[in-house]
Amino acid sequence: MGGDEEILRKEIAEKASLVENEELYSLIETEAVENAIDDIQEGFMETATVEVSPQETNVPASASDPVEPQLSPLMKKIQRVTKPRAYPLFLAEVGALIAGDLAHDVQNFASSFGVEIGSSSSASSSKSSSSSSKSETKERVVVLGTGWGAAAFLKGIDTEKCDVTVISPRNFFLFTPMLAGASVGTVEFRSITEPIREINNKVDFLEATATEIDPNSSTVSCQSVVCAGSSCSIEEFSIEYDRLILTVGAQTNTFGIPGVRENCIFLKQVEDAVRIRTSIINSFERANLPRLTDEQREAILTFAVIGAGPTGVEFAAELRDFIEQDGPKYYPKLLKYVRIKLIEASSTILAPFDKSLQEAAMEQMKRKVAINDPEVANLFSEEFQLTELLLDSGVQEIRDDVISLNNGKEIPYGVAVWAAGNGPLPITLQLIESLGSKGGQADAQNMARGRIAIDPWLRVLGGDGKIIALGDCSCIVEGQLPATAQVAGQQGEFLARLMSKNYNLDSGMEEGIFLPPTRDESQKRTLAESISSFAIQSDEYAAPFQFLNLGILAYTGDGSALAQLQVTPSDGGRVKGKGKLGFGLWRSVYLSKQISPRNRLLVLFDWGKTKLFGRDITRL
């Protein structure tokens, strides 16, 4: 089948994102984060429980005379292991991990100059371990996806111990928190992306889309666009695995609302940001044409943002910055027609944040327009409001030029950006269906709602330890986590440590329980492992994944941001910042979290360039 490369890639992408009855998998962004954070805080206070049937304990069940089930020694041990580790011990464990990583980086840096740090016996042991692993057959590890979880895993995995192949339709990692800024030109797209081969040049990468997973044969079916000269075609192939790591993330959920997919732009990928950036400039150029009425210009320059979670609020803030800072230079006569409508079905914005920060964000969004050029500023009426918050306003339908709300109000618009929620990808639903009721996967869907149910060690229920899932496509059944980059990144690091230290992830069944991963006694125990073993009171099993909530950030425009840092798990352990202080924290964290020094330099350069010369409105 011959055809244009872009058309074929779009064909594969559409098939890989088409989900019927999306409303069945509704997961609102703000609700999901808020509920998950509550679960995390409760988890530190409560003991994790293990359900035991009367048959397993040999205790007769009686509705009239309930009997406390007697746990076997193994069950008691599992219960201790799965209990959240005490917060001081958990922080000590994290500190030991950071110190260990730092020491490793220093050692690698010194080795690049021919300087050996550490005892000769340690170096000899390391070399012996390396040569031993090379002589053995490496485990074939297939990673689906190139998001936060995959990038963290690839940075930490020991490729001397496994043969890693990454499969994804995109060959780069994307720093998604800055996608809103890229969509208006505050930063450039290439500044927030990093090639996967640059993250780890010892892994193999296949630019393809996974279409089906067969757990029985341990194979992944894929499609890729192959071009020879000017002719392109879709090529299908399959690849076998010993262990599969699913990090495909989630896609935007339209909740089955008519017209959303056809008329809105999402904000998940670089392609979405490119389309938004083009559409913004198109709207201004279109509104500048002659013979248009004021009402027509206002409709064309109305930018509707549906969803007032972090994504929607940050995009609205970045768009407002563009209008206030660059609009007077490029479109001074059109600015009085511009409107930003932030539409939210709930009664507030930024639900995961403290109420005081929510109120600060609303005040910042509703502030009067700030134009430095006095001639342009005089064109605005006294009652002019650039940003309007439409709360308690659910979307009923979106037509090509009008948004209908459930309260009967209709909003003419020029560009609509949908940032309202997450939903599963077809490959995720296909794997869930393939696993069926095995391992309790089907039963867990009442909670997971289209996400892959996993245990506390990220192993897929029913996958026999051969399939791992992390990030937005997964759901830990014993305590939900927020669908954030922070969670996915920590899960990727956790999995890389387990596999690099040769933990046995498929440790088998005993007493009807799929056992936790077991330690490789030949591996030297690190300080962090010693601390976690003490915390879970077990030297045999791996400590489960535990999320360290560092807090949340959100940009609110005009050099202002919100910062809610989590010092302790309780509500009282939050350190809050807003305004310029929050902005300083926001920029510092986003800059430090860039995946490479190259990205940090590029982002710094973009910020400086935007401050000096403004945003580029060139439409290519």
C-alpha positions in Angstrom: 0.0 0.0 0.0 1.7 3.1 -1.2 1.0 6.7 0.0 2.2 9.9 1.6 4.2 9.3 4.8 2.3 11.9 6.8 -1.1 10.5 5.7 -0.1 6.9 6.6 1.3 8.0 10.0 -2.0 9.8 10.7 -3.9 6.6 9.7 -2.0 4.5 12.2 -2.3 7.2 14.9 -6.1 7.4 14.4 -6.5 3.6 14.7 -4.3 3.6 17.8 -6.5 6.2 19.5 -10.0 5.2 18.6 -11.9 4.0 21.6 -15.7 3.4 21.6 -17.9 4.5 24.5 -15.2 6.8 26.0 -17.6 8.0 28.7 -17.2 4.5 30.4 -13.6 5.4 31.2 -14.2 8.9 32.6 -11.4 10.1 34.7 -11.4 13.9 35.3 -7.9 15.3 35.6 -8.6 17.4 38.8 -10.7 14.8 40.6 -8.2 12.0 39.9 -5.3 14.0 41.3 -7.2 15.2 44.3 -8.6 11.8 45.3 -5.3 10.1 44.7 -3.4 12.5 46.9 -6.0 11.9 49.7 -5.4 8.1 49.2 -1.6 8.7 49.6 -2.0 10.7 52.8 -4.4 8.1 54.3 -2.0 5.3 53.3 0.7 6.6 55.6 -1.8 6.5 58.5 -3.5 3.2 57.9 -2.3 -0.4 57.7 -2.6 -2.0 54.3 -5.0 -4.9 54.5 -5.0 -8.3 52.8 -8.4 -9.9 52.1 -8.5 -13.5 53.2 -11.3 -15.9 52.4 -12.5 -18.4 55.1 -11.3 -21.2 52.9 -7.7 -19.9 53.0 -7.7 -19.6 56.8 -9.8 -22.7 57.6 -12.1 -20.6 59.8 -15.8 -21.2 59.3 -17.7 -18.1 58.1 -20.8 -17.1 60.0 -23.0 -14.1 59.4 -24.4 -14.2 62.9 -21.1 -14.8 64.7 -18.3 -13.1 62.7 -14.9 -14.5 63.5 -11.6 -12.6 63.0 -9.7 -14.6 60.3 -6.5 -16.1 61.5 -3.7 -15.2 59.1 -1.0 -17.7 58.2 2.6 -16.7 58.9 3.1 -16.0 55.1 0.0 -13.8 55.0 1.2 -11.8 58.0 4.6 -11.4 56.4 3.0 -10.1 53.1 0.8 -7.7 55.1 3.9 -6.2 56.8 5.7 -5.9 53.5 2.8 -4.1 51.7 2.2 -1.7 54.6 3.4 1.9 53.7 6.8 2.5 55.2 7.1 4.9 58.0 7.7 8.4 56.6 11.0 9.1 58.4 12.4 5.7 57.3 11.0 6.3 53.8 12.8 9.7 53.6 16.0 8.1 54.8 15.7 5.5 52.1 15.2 8.2 49.4 18.1 10.2 50.8 20.3 7.0 50.6 19.2 6.5 47.0 20.1 10.1 46.0 23.5 9.8 47.7 24.1 6.5 46.0 23.2 7.9 42.6 25.4 11.0 43.2 28.4 8.7 44.1 27.8 6.7 41.0 27.8 9.8 38.8 31.0 11.1 40.4 32.6 7.7 39.9 31.6 7.6 36.2 32.8 11.2 35.7 36.2 10.4 37.2 36.4 7.1 35.2 36.0 9.2 32.0 39.3 10.8 32.8 41.0 7.6 33.7 40.7 8.1 37.5 39.5 5.2 39.6 37.5 6.0 42.8 37.0 3.2 45.3 38.9 0.1 46.3 40.5 -2.2 43.7 38.6 -5.2 45.2 35.4 -3.3 44.5 36.4 -2.5 41.0 37.4 -6.1 40.4 34.1 -7.4 41.8 32.3 -5.0 39.5 34.2 -6.2 36.5 33.7 -9.8 37.4 29.9 -9.2 37.8 29.8 -7.5 34.5 31.7 -10.2 32.6 29.5 -12.8 34.3 26.3 -11.1 33.2 27.6 -10.8 29.6 28.3 -14.6 29.5 24.6 -15.3 30.4 21.7 -14.9 28.0 20.2 -11.5 28.5 16.6 -11.1 29.3 14.7 -9.5 26.3 12.9 -6.5 27.7 10.5 -4.6 25.5 9.4 -1.1 26.5 6.3 0.4 24.9 6.3 4.2 25.1 8.8 7.1 25.5 7.1 9.1 28.2 8.2 9.9 31.8 8.1 6.4 33.0 10.1 5.0 30.1 12.7 7.8 30.2 13.3 7.3 33.9 13.6 3.5 33.4 16.0 3.9 30.5 18.2 6.3 32.5 18.5 3.8 35.3 18.5 0.3 33.8 21.7 -1.7 33.7 21.9 -2.7 30.0 24.6 -5.2 30.9 21.9 -7.4 32.4 19.1 -7.1 29.9 18.6 -6.5 26.2 16.2 -3.5 26.0 14.1 -2.6 22.9 11.9 0.5 23.0 8.9 0.7 20.7 7.1 4.0 20.1 5.7 6.1 17.2 7.8 9.0 18.5 11.6 8.8 18.9 11.9 11.4 21.6 10.9 12.2 25.2 8.7 15.2 25.7 8.7 17.5 28.8 4.9 17.7 28.9 4.6 20.3 31.7 6.0 23.0 29.3 3.8 22.1 26.4 1.5 24.9 27.2 4.4 27.4 26.9 5.5 25.8 23.6 2.0 26.2 22.2 2.3 30.0 22.2 6.0 30.3 21.5 7.4 31.0 25.1 9.8 28.0 24.5 10.5 26.1 21.3 9.4 22.5 20.7 12.9 21.1 20.3 14.0 22.7 23.6 11.6 20.4 25.6 12.3 17.2 23.7 15.2 14.7 23.9 15.9 11.8 21.5 15.5 8.4 23.1 18.8 7.2 21.7 20.4 10.2 23.5 18.9 9.2 26.9 20.4 5.7 26.6 22.4 4.8 23.5 22.7 1.2 24.5 19.1 0.3 23.9 17.5 -0.5 20.5 14.7 1.7 19.3 11.9 0.8 16.8 9.8 3.7 15.5 6.5 1.9 15.3 3.0 1.7 16.9 2.1 -1.3 19.1 -1.3 -2.6 17.9 -1.7 -5.8 19.9 -0.2 -7.7 22.9 -0.5 -11.5 23.1 0.4 -12.5 26.7 0.1 -16.2 25.8 2.8 -16.1 23.1 4.7 -13.2 24.7 4.6 -11.1 21.5 3.8 -7.6 20.5 2.4 -6.8 17.1 3.4 -3.5 15.5 2.9 -1.2 12.5 5.4 1.2 11.1 5.6 3.5 8.1 8.4 2.5 5.7 9.5 4.8 2.9 11.6 4.1 -0.1 12.2 7.2 -2.1 8.9 9.0 -2.5 6.8 5.9 -1.9 5.6 4.9 1.6 3.8 1.9 3.0 2.7 0.4 6.3 4.7 -2.5 7.4 3.5 -5.0 10.1 5.8 -7.0 12.3 5.9 -8.7 15.7 8.5 -8.9 18.4 9.0 -11.4 21.2 9.7 -10.5 24.8 10.7 -12.1 28.0 9.4 -9.1 29.9 7.1 -6.3 28.7 7.0 -2.9 30.2 3.9 -0.9 29.3 4.4 2.9 29.6 2.0 4.1 26.8 0.3 6.7 29.0 -3.2 7.9 28.4 -5.0 9.9 25.8 -7.5 12.8 26.1 -11.0 11.7 26.9 -13.9 13.4 25.2 -16.5 11.7 27.5 -18.6 11.0 24.3 -19.6 14.7 24.0 -20.6 15.4 20.4 -18.2 17.5 18.3 -15.2 17.4 20.7 -12.9 15.2 18.7 -13.9 17.0 15.4 -13.7 20.6 16.5 -11.3 20.8 19.5 -7.5 20.7 19.8 -6.0 18.6 22.5 -2.8 19.4 24.4 -1.0 16.0 24.8 1.7 15.9 22.1 4.0 18.2 20.2 1.7 18.0 17.2 -1.1 19.4 19.3 1.0 22.4 20.4 2.0 23.0 16.8 -1.6 23.0 15.7 -2.6 25.4 18.6 0.2 27.8 17.8 -0.8 27.9 14.1 -4.5 28.3 15.0 -3.8 31.2 17.2 -2.0 33.1 14.5 -4.6 32.1 11.9 -7.3 33.6 14.1 -5.6 36.9 14.4 -4.8 37.0 10.6 -8.4 36.1 9.8 -9.8 38.7 12.1 -7.7 41.3 10.5 -9.3 40.9 7.1 -11.7 43.7 5.9 -15.5 43.6 5.8 -15.9 41.9 9.2 -18.3 43.2 11.9 -17.1 43.7 15.5 -19.2 40.7 16.5 -17.5 38.5 13.9 -14.1 39.6 15.0 -14.9 38.9 18.6 -16.1 35.4 17.8 -13.0 34.7 15.7 -10.8 35.9 18.6 -12.6 34.0 21.3 -10.3 31.3 22.7 -12.2 28.6 24.6 -10.3 26.4 27.1 -12.4 23.5 28.4 -11.0 22.1 31.6 -9.6 24.2 34.5 -7.1 21.7 35.8 -3.4 22.4 35.7 -3.2 21.9 31.9 -6.1 24.2 31.1 -5.1 26.9 33.5 -1.5 27.0 32.4 -2.4 27.2 28.8 -4.9 30.0 29.4 -2.2 31.8 31.4 0.4 31.4 28.6 -2.1 32.6 26.0 -2.9 35.6 28.1 0.9 36.4 28.3 1.1 36.3 24.6 -1.8 38.6 24.1 -0.6 41.2 26.7 3.1 41.1 25.9 3.2 40.5 22.2 -0.2 41.5 21.0 0.4 45.2 21.2 3.3 44.9 18.9 1.7 42.7 16.2 -2.1 43.2 16.5 -2.8 46.4 18.5 -6.1 47.2 16.8 -7.4 43.6 17.4 -6.8 43.2 21.1 -10.0 44.7 22.2 -11.9 41.8 20.5 -9.9 39.1 22.2 -11.6 36.9 24.8 -10.4 33.9 26.8 -13.1 31.6 28.1 -12.0 29.1 30.8 -14.9 26.6 31.0 -15.1 24.1 34.0 -17.8 21.7 35.0 -17.0 21.9 38.7 -17.3 24.9 41.0 -13.6 25.7 41.2 -10.3 25.6 39.3 -7.1 23.7 40.1 -8.9 21.2 42.4 -5.6 19.5 43.7 -4.5 22.8 45.3 -5.3 24.3 48.6 -8.3 26.6 48.6 -6.3 29.7 49.3 -4.2 29.0 46.2 -7.3 28.3 44.1 -8.6 31.7 45.1 -5.3 33.3 44.3 -5.3 31.7 40.8 -8.9 32.9 40.1 -7.9 36.5 41.1 -4.9 36.3 38.9 -6.9 35.0 35.9 -9.6 37.7 36.3 -7.2 40.6 36.8 -7.5 43.6 34.5 -5.7 43.5 31.2 -2.1 44.8 31.5 -0.8 46.6 28.4 2.4 48.6 28.7 1.8 50.6 25.5 -0.5 53.5 26.6 -1.9 54.0 23.1 -3.0 50.4 22.9 -4.2 50.4 26.6 -6.5 53.4 25.8 -8.4 51.2 23.2 -9.9 49.1 26.0 -13.1 50.0 27.8 -13.1 50.3 31.6 -15.2 47.1 31.9 -13.2 45.0 29.5 -12.3 41.5 30.8 -9.8 39.5 28.9 -10.3 36.2 30.8 -13.7 34.9 31.9 -14.1 31.9 34.2 -17.2 29.9 33.5 -17.6 27.5 36.5 -20.3 24.9 37.0 -20.6 24.9 33.2 -20.6 21.5 31.6 -20.2 21.2 27.8 -23.2 19.7 26.0 -22.0 19.9 22.4 -19.3 21.6 20.3 -20.1 22.7 16.8 -17.6 24.1 14.3 -18.1 27.7 15.7 -20.3 27.4 18.8 -20.0 25.7 22.2 -23.3 24.7 23.8 -23.2 24.5 27.6 -25.6 22.5 29.8 -27.1 25.7 31.3 -28.3 26.7 27.8 -25.6 29.3 27.1 -23.9 29.3 23.7 -20.4 30.6 23.2 -19.2 31.5 19.7 -15.4 30.7 19.4 -12.5 30.7 17.0 -10.2 28.2 18.7 -11.2 25.5 21.3 -8.7 23.7 23.4 -9.9 20.6 25.2 -8.0 19.8 28.5 -10.7 18.0 30.5 -9.6 14.5 31.3 -7.8 11.3 30.6 -8.9 8.0 28.9 -7.2 4.7 27.9 -5.6 3.9 24.6 -6.9 0.9 22.6 -3.7 -1.1 23.2 -4.4 -0.8 27.0 -8.0 -2.0 26.6 -6.8 -4.8 24.3 -4.4 -6.1 27.0 -7.0 -5.9 29.7 -9.4 -7.9 27.5 -6.7 -10.5 26.7 -5.9 -11.1 30.4 -9.6 -11.5 31.2 -10.3 -12.6 34.7 -6.8 -13.9 35.2 -5.2 -12.7 38.4 -8.3 -10.5 39.3 -7.7 -8.1 36.4 -11.4 -8.0 35.3 -12.6 -7.5 38.9 -10.2 -4.7 39.4 -11.7 -2.7 36.5 -14.4 -1.4 38.8 -11.7 0.8 40.2 -9.2 1.0 37.4 -11.8 2.1 34.7 -9.8 1.2 31.6 -6.4 1.3 33.2 -4.3 -1.8 33.7 -4.6 -3.0 37.3 -1.2 -3.6 38.9 0.2 -4.8 42.3 2.4 -2.6 44.5 5.5 -3.8 42.6 4.0 -2.6 39.3 3.3 -6.1 38.0 0.2 -6.5 35.9 -2.5 -8.6 37.6 -2.7 -11.8 35.6 0.6 -11.1 33.8 2.6 -13.7 35.9 5.3 -11.1 36.5 6.2 -11.0 32.8 4.2 -7.8 32.1 4.8 -4.5 34.0 2.8 -1.4 33.7 3.5 2.1 35.0 2.4 5.7 34.6 -1.0 6.9 33.4 -2.0 3.6 31.8 -1.8 1.8 35.1 -3.7 1.7 38.4 -2.3 0.3 41.7 -5.4 -1.5 43.1 -4.3 -1.1 46.7 -4.0 2.7 46.5 -4.6 4.9 43.5 -1.9 7.4 42.5 -2.4 10.7 40.6 -1.8 10.6 36.9 1.2 12.9 36.9 4.7 12.9 35.5 6.0 12.8 39.0 4.4 9.4 39.7 5.5 7.9 36.3 9.1 9.1 36.7 9.4 7.6 40.2 7.9 4.3 39.1 10.4 4.1 36.2 13.3 4.7 38.6 11.9 2.1 41.0 11.5 -0.6 38.3 15.0 0.1 36.9 16.5 -0.5 40.4 14.6 -3.7 40.9 15.7 -5.1 37.5 19.3 -3.8 37.7 19.6 -5.6 41.1 18.3 -8.9 39.7 15.2 -9.1 41.8 13.0 -12.0 40.7 9.8 -10.3 39.5 8.0 -13.6 38.7 8.6 -15.3 42.0 5.6 -17.7 41.8 2.5 -18.6 43.8 2.2 -19.8 47.4 -1.0 -20.2 49.4 -2.9 -18.6 46.5 -0.7 -15.5 46.7 1.6 -14.1 43.9 4.7 -13.6 46.0 6.5 -10.2 46.1 9.8 -10.0 44.1 12.6 -11.7 45.9 16.2 -10.6 46.4 19.2 -11.9 44.5 21.5 -13.0 47.4 24.6 -12.6 45.2 24.0 -8.9 44.9 25.6 -6.5 47.4 22.9 -4.8 49.4 22.9 -1.0 49.3 22.2 1.3 52.2 18.8 2.2 50.7 17.9 -1.5 50.5 19.0 -2.0 54.1 16.7 0.8 55.3 13.8 -0.5 53.3 14.3 -4.1 54.5 14.3 -2.8 58.1 11.1 -0.8 57.4 9.2 -3.8 56.0 10.8 -6.2 58.4 11.9 -8.5 55.6 15.3 -9.3 54.1 13.8 -11.6 51.5 11.3 -9.5 49.6 11.6 -6.2 47.7 9.9 -3.2 49.3 6.9 -2.1 47.2 6.7 1.1 45.3 5.9 4.1 47.5 5.2 7.5 46.0 7.0 10.5 47.5 4.7 13.4 46.9 6.9 16.5 46.4 4.0 18.8 45.6 2.4 20.5 42.6 3.0 23.6 40.6 1.0 25.7 38.2 1.7 28.8 36.2 -1.0 31.5 36.4 0.4 34.2 34.1 2.3 37.5 34.2 5.3 36.1 36.0 3.1 34.5 38.7 2.7 30.9 39.7 1.4 28.6 42.5 3.6 26.3 44.4 2.3 23.7 46.9 5.2 21.7 48.3 4.5 18.6 50.4 7.0 18.4 53.3 5.0 15.8 55.2 2.1 13.6 54.1 -0.5 15.5 56.1 -2.4 18.6 55.0 -0.5 20.6 57.6 2.8 19.6 56.0 2.2 21.8 53.0 4.4 24.8 52.2 2.5 27.2 49.9 3.8 29.9 47.6 2.2 32.2 45.1 3.0 35.3 43.0 6.7 36.0 42.2 7.8 33.5 44.9 5.8 30.8 43.3 7.0 31.8 39.9 10.6 31.5 41.1 10.0 28.0 42.4 8.1 27.0 39.3 10.9 28.0 36.9 13.6 26.5 39.2 11.8 23.1 39.4 11.0 23.0 35.7 14.5 23.9 34.8 16.1 21.3 37.1 13.7 18.6 36.0 14.8 18.9 32.3 16.2 15.5 31.2 19.6 16.8 30.0 22.0 19.8 30.3 21.2 20.5 26.6 17.5 21.0 27.4 18.3 23.2 30.4 20.5 25.5 28.2 17.9 25.6 25.4 15.0 26.4 27.8 17.1 29.2 29.5 17.9 30.6 26.1 14.2 30.5 25.0 13.2 32.3 28.2 15.8 35.0 27.6 15.0 35.3 23.9 11.2 35.7 24.7 12.0 38.4 27.3 14.2 40.4 24.9 12.6 39.9 21.5 9.1 38.5 22.2 7.5 35.4 20.8 7.9 34.4 17.1 4.6 34.5 15.2 6.0 33.1 12.0 3.6 30.6 10.5 5.5 27.9 8.6 
